[in-house]
Amino acid sequence: MATVGKVITCKAAVAWEPGKPLCIEEVEVAPPKAHEVRIKVVATGVCHTDWEYLFETGKGMKFRPFPLVLGHEAAGIVESTGPEVTRFSPGDKVIPLFLPYCGECERCLSPKTNHCKKNWTNMQAGVLADGTSRISCKGQQVYQFLGVSSFSQYTVVPDTSVAKIRSDAPLDKVCLLGCGVSTGYGAAINAGKVEKDSSCAVFGLGAVGLAAVMGCKVAMARRIIGVDINPDKFEKARQFGATDCINPRDYSKPIQEVVVEKTGGGVDYALECVGSPAIMNAAFESTRDAWGTCVIAGWTETEVMSISVEKLLMGRTLKGTYFGGWKSVKDVPKLVDDYMNHKLKLDEFITEKLPLVQINKAFDLLKSGKSIRTVISLQDS
């Protein structure tokens, strides 16, 4: 290809400073270095974590340097590879991932976790292995959010953070497996290990929560209660498998008391998919004593939750999950296969499709609660 080994000039949505709308800019994307892959991004989802970092940095999110290109839920095509890359070739369809999988470290070799730390510290700081970003704009370095930066038509990521997927997969659908759907679905299947005929409550019915509902349904839970303050989401939740939907604002008592009352003692599994310590506590207290399990899937980096020790001592389990427990590079291609074989829903999450130039509208839709997932078409801009 004519671009191999050269700087690519393309469009990206740049966040110049916190709290301000994204700006569509021309950026330069450098060629990949050793163990790196340059990707032509075809489609990206707009995740609440992107919005939260831009508008609530320093609150629930740790500070990361600006300017940066957000976006971490995407799919694309390999444009070129750097030296020592052996598993990818130009033209491969791929999903870039914020969670690495080197396949060699103690954590990758253990069935107990998916928390590979390869390049972890640098990627969290918005740079690659050598401590720099591959994206620049107007003569200055632009940081790569979580090492991905999918709000750019091209990006460069480490080869340990890329999943090669089947060639017939629709990129504008499977991009959702880069974050939200995988996280919620895995929270139920992997972290919670929801059992047949069990009762479940899912707190928060955004993309992560709906995916958790889907996971509970696949696990053949008997009762799945969706909890959200936006009743407009209830119909969609029922499509994914919710048997009941309740709005905390319809009750004068705490929602955990409502769930305990409705289930005759609490649910077997509660999945928190919001990222709010207060809701985490409510989810925990909605579980049945002796064996209830609460899984925290909602994202927050700086906040602290507080729980009653007595409720924990009475046999409940509280656990967290990151990316749904999936070993990223290894497991995402299997999730793509499940979608292609009609075992996993993706189309139903997508409520809007917009070009890159309308990225700020996608944030508005997300914050207003009017969309589940907006998919941005990068090459239509």
C-alpha positions in Angstrom: 0.0 0.0 0.0 1.1 3.5 -0.8 0.9 4.6 2.8 3.1 1.9 4.3 6.0 3.4 6.3 4.7 7.0 5.8 2.9 9.4 8.0 -0.9 9.4 7.3 -2.8 12.7 7.5 -6.4 12.1 8.4 -9.4 13.4 10.4 -9.8 12.9 14.1 -12.0 14.3 16.9 -9.5 15.9 19.2 -10.3 16.8 22.9 -8.1 19.9 23.5 -9.2 20.4 27.1 -11.7 19.0 29.7 -15.3 20.0 29.5 -15.2 21.3 25.9 -16.8 19.7 22.8 -14.5 17.7 20.5 -13.0 19.4 17.5 -12.6 17.7 14.1 -9.0 18.3 13.1 -6.4 17.1 10.6 -4.0 14.9 12.5 -0.8 13.1 11.5 -0.6 9.4 12.4 3.0 8.1 12.4 4.0 4.6 11.1 3.9 1.7 13.6 7.1 0.9 15.5 8.2 -2.5 16.7 5.3 -4.7 17.9 2.7 -2.1 16.7 -0.1 -2.2 14.2 -1.6 0.8 12.3 -5.3 0.4 11.8 -7.8 2.1 9.5 -10.7 2.6 11.9 -14.0 1.8 10.1 -16.5 2.1 13.0 -16.4 3.1 16.7 -19.0 3.0 19.4 -19.4 6.0 21.7 -19.1 4.8 25.3 -20.1 6.5 28.5 -16.5 6.3 29.7 -15.4 8.6 26.8 -18.1 11.1 27.8 -17.2 10.8 31.5 -13.5 11.4 30.9 -14.1 14.5 28.8 -16.8 16.1 31.1 -16.1 14.6 34.5 -12.3 14.2 34.6 -11.1 14.6 38.2 -14.4 13.4 39.6 -15.0 9.7 38.9 -12.0 9.5 36.5 -8.3 9.9 37.1 -6.8 12.8 35.3 -5.1 12.0 32.0 -3.2 14.6 29.9 -4.8 16.6 27.1 -4.9 17.0 24.2 -6.1 13.5 23.4 -8.2 11.5 21.0 -10.9 9.6 22.8 -12.6 6.4 21.7 -11.9 2.8 22.7 -14.7 0.6 21.3 -13.9 0.1 17.6 -13.2 -2.2 14.6 -11.1 -1.6 11.6 -8.7 -3.0 9.0 -4.9 -3.4 9.4 -3.2 -0.8 7.2 0.4 -1.8 8.1 2.5 -3.5 10.7 5.7 -2.5 12.4 8.9 -4.7 12.8 8.5 -8.0 14.7 4.8 -8.2 14.2 3.9 -11.8 13.2 0.2 -12.3 13.8 -1.2 -9.6 11.5 -1.1 -8.6 7.9 -2.4 -5.6 5.9 -6.1 -6.2 5.2 -6.9 -8.2 8.3 -10.1 -7.2 10.1 -9.4 -6.4 13.7 -10.8 -5.0 16.9 -8.3 -2.8 18.9 -8.5 -3.4 22.7 -7.7 -1.3 25.7 -7.0 -4.5 27.7 -3.8 -6.3 26.5 -3.2 -10.1 26.2 0.4 -11.0 25.8 -0.3 -14.8 26.2 3.0 -15.3 28.1 2.8 -13.6 31.6 1.6 -15.2 34.8 -1.8 -13.5 34.5 -2.4 -14.5 30.9 -1.5 -18.1 31.7 -3.9 -18.2 34.7 -7.6 -19.0 34.2 -8.3 -16.8 37.2 -7.9 -13.4 35.6 -7.8 -11.4 32.3 -5.6 -8.6 33.8 -2.6 -8.7 31.5 -0.2 -5.8 32.4 1.7 -5.6 29.1 2.2 -1.9 28.3 -0.6 -1.3 30.9 0.8 1.7 32.6 1.7 3.5 29.4 -1.6 2.8 27.7 -3.5 4.1 30.7 -1.4 7.3 30.4 -2.2 7.7 26.7 1.1 6.6 25.2 2.6 3.5 23.7 5.6 1.3 24.7 8.2 3.9 24.0 6.4 6.6 26.1 5.1 8.6 23.1 1.9 8.7 21.1 1.7 8.1 17.3 -0.8 10.9 16.8 0.1 14.6 16.5 -1.9 17.7 15.6 -0.6 21.2 14.9 2.9 20.2 15.8 2.1 18.7 19.2 1.7 15.2 20.6 -1.9 14.1 21.0 -2.4 11.4 23.7 -4.2 8.2 22.9 -7.0 7.4 25.3 -6.4 4.0 26.9 -3.9 3.4 24.1 -6.6 3.1 21.5 -8.0 6.5 20.2 -10.7 5.2 17.9 -12.1 8.7 17.2 -9.4 8.9 14.6 -9.6 7.6 11.0 -6.3 5.9 11.7 -4.6 4.8 14.9 -1.6 2.7 16.1 -1.9 0.2 18.9 0.4 -2.5 20.4 0.1 -5.9 18.7 -0.8 -7.4 22.1 -3.9 -5.2 22.1 -5.4 -6.2 18.8 -7.8 -9.1 18.1 -7.9 -10.5 14.6 -11.4 -11.4 13.6 -13.1 -13.3 10.7 -13.2 -11.6 7.4 -17.0 -11.6 7.0 -17.7 -9.8 10.2 -19.6 -6.5 9.8 -17.3 -3.9 11.4 -20.1 -1.5 12.2 -21.7 -4.1 14.5 -18.8 -6.0 16.0 -17.1 -2.8 17.1 -19.4 -3.0 20.2 -17.4 -6.0 21.4 -14.5 -3.7 22.1 -16.0 -2.6 25.4 -19.6 -2.3 26.5 -21.3 -5.4 25.3 -18.4 -7.7 26.2 -18.2 -6.1 29.7 -21.9 -6.5 30.6 -22.3 -9.9 29.0 -19.1 -11.2 30.7 -20.2 -9.7 34.0 -23.1 -12.2 34.0 -21.4 -15.2 32.3 -17.9 -15.0 33.6 -17.8 -13.0 36.8 -21.2 -13.7 38.2 -21.5 -17.2 36.8 -25.3 -16.8 36.8 -27.0 -20.1 37.1 -30.1 -21.7 35.5 -33.4 -20.8 37.3 -31.7 -18.1 39.4 -33.0 -14.6 40.1 -31.1 -11.6 38.9 -31.2 -7.8 39.2 -29.4 -5.5 36.7 -28.9 -1.9 37.9 -28.5 0.4 34.9 -30.0 -0.4 31.5 -27.5 1.3 29.2 -25.4 -0.8 26.8 -23.5 -2.6 29.6 -26.6 -3.3 31.6 -28.6 -4.6 28.6 -25.6 -6.8 27.8 -25.7 -8.1 31.4 -29.5 -8.8 30.9 -28.6 -10.7 27.8 -26.0 -12.7 29.7 -28.5 -13.6 32.4 -30.9 -14.7 29.7 -28.3 -16.9 28.0 -27.5 -18.4 31.4 -31.3 -19.3 31.7 -32.0 -17.2 34.8 -35.6 -17.5 35.8 -36.2 -13.9 36.8 -34.3 -10.9 35.5 -35.2 -7.5 37.0 -34.0 -4.4 35.2 -33.6 -1.3 37.3 -33.3 2.2 35.8 -34.6 5.7 36.4 -35.4 6.1 32.7 -38.5 4.1 31.9 -37.9 4.6 28.1 -35.3 1.8 28.4 -37.7 -0.8 29.7 -39.1 -2.0 26.4 -35.6 -2.6 25.1 -34.6 -4.4 28.3 -37.6 -6.7 27.9 -36.4 -7.5 24.3 -33.0 -8.6 25.8 -34.7 -10.8 28.4 -35.8 -8.8 31.4 -38.9 -10.2 33.1 -39.5 -7.2 35.3 -38.5 -3.5 35.0 -38.6 -1.1 37.9 -38.0 2.6 38.3 -36.5 3.7 41.7 -38.4 7.0 41.4 -41.7 5.2 41.6 -41.0 4.1 45.2 -40.6 6.0 48.5 -38.3 3.3 50.0 -34.7 2.5 48.9 -34.6 0.4 45.7 -32.8 -2.4 47.4 -35.7 -2.8 49.8 -38.1 -2.9 46.9 -36.0 -5.7 45.2 -35.8 -7.7 48.4 -39.5 -7.4 48.9 -40.4 -8.3 45.3 -38.2 -11.4 45.4 -39.0 -12.7 48.9 -35.6 -12.1 50.3 -33.4 -10.8 47.6 -31.9 -11.9 44.2 -29.3 -14.5 43.7 -27.2 -12.2 41.5 -27.1 -8.4 41.2 -25.1 -6.7 38.5 -24.2 -3.0 38.9 -23.7 -1.4 35.5 -23.7 2.3 36.3 -20.4 3.1 38.1 -22.1 4.9 41.1 -21.0 3.9 44.6 -24.5 4.5 45.9 -26.0 2.2 43.3 -23.2 -0.3 44.0 -24.3 -0.4 47.6 -28.0 -0.8 46.6 -27.1 -3.7 44.3 -25.1 -5.4 47.0 -28.0 -5.0 49.5 -30.5 -6.3 47.0 -28.9 -9.8 47.1 -30.1 -12.7 49.2 -28.1 -13.4 52.3 -26.3 -16.8 52.6 -25.4 -16.9 48.9 -26.1 -13.7 47.0 -23.5 -12.4 44.6 -23.0 -8.8 43.5 -20.8 -8.0 40.5 -19.6 -4.5 39.9 -19.2 -3.7 36.2 -19.9 0.0 36.2 -16.7 2.1 35.8 -15.3 4.6 38.2 -11.7 5.2 39.2 -11.6 7.5 42.1 -14.8 7.0 44.1 -15.2 4.8 47.2 -18.1 2.5 48.1 -19.2 1.6 51.6 -21.0 -1.5 52.6 -22.3 -3.1 55.7 -19.8 -5.6 57.0 -22.6 -7.6 58.6 -24.3 -8.1 55.2 -21.0 -9.4 53.8 -20.4 -11.7 56.8 -23.9 -13.2 56.2 -22.6 -15.0 53.1 -22.8 -12.5 50.3 -20.1 -12.2 47.7 -19.0 -8.8 46.3 -16.7 -8.9 43.3 -15.6 -6.7 40.4 -15.0 -7.4 36.7 -12.9 -5.6 34.1 -13.9 -6.2 30.4 -16.3 -8.9 31.6 -13.5 -11.2 32.5 -12.7 -12.0 28.8 -9.1 -12.6 27.9 -9.2 -9.8 25.3 -7.2 -10.9 22.2 -8.0 -14.6 22.8 -11.8 -14.3 23.5 -13.1 -11.4 21.4 -12.9 -13.5 18.2 -15.0 -16.1 19.8 -17.6 -13.5 20.7 -17.6 -12.3 17.1 -18.3 -15.9 16.1 -21.2 -16.1 18.6 -22.7 -13.0 17.0 -22.2 -14.3 13.5 -23.9 -17.6 14.6 -26.9 -15.6 16.1 -26.0 -16.6 19.7 -25.3 -13.0 20.7 -27.2 -9.8 19.9 -25.4 -6.6 18.7 -27.7 -4.9 16.2 -30.3 -4.3 18.8 -27.8 -2.1 20.9 -27.3 0.4 18.0 -29.8 3.2 18.1 -28.0 5.8 15.9 -25.3 5.8 13.2 -23.5 9.1 12.6 -20.4 10.3 10.7 -17.4 11.5 12.6 -18.3 15.2 12.1 -21.4 14.6 14.3 -19.4 13.1 17.2 -20.6 15.7 19.6 -24.2 14.9 18.8 -23.5 11.3 19.8 -22.4 12.6 23.2 -25.6 14.6 23.5 -27.7 11.6 22.7 -25.8 9.5 25.2 -26.1 12.0 28.1 -29.8 12.6 27.4 -30.5 8.8 27.7 -32.0 8.8 24.2 -29.5 6.3 22.7 -28.1 3.0 23.8 -25.1 3.0 21.4 -24.3 5.4 18.6 -21.9 4.0 16.1 -19.6 6.5 14.3 -18.6 5.8 10.7 -15.1 7.0 10.5 -14.6 6.7 6.7 -17.8 8.6 5.8 -16.6 11.9 7.3 
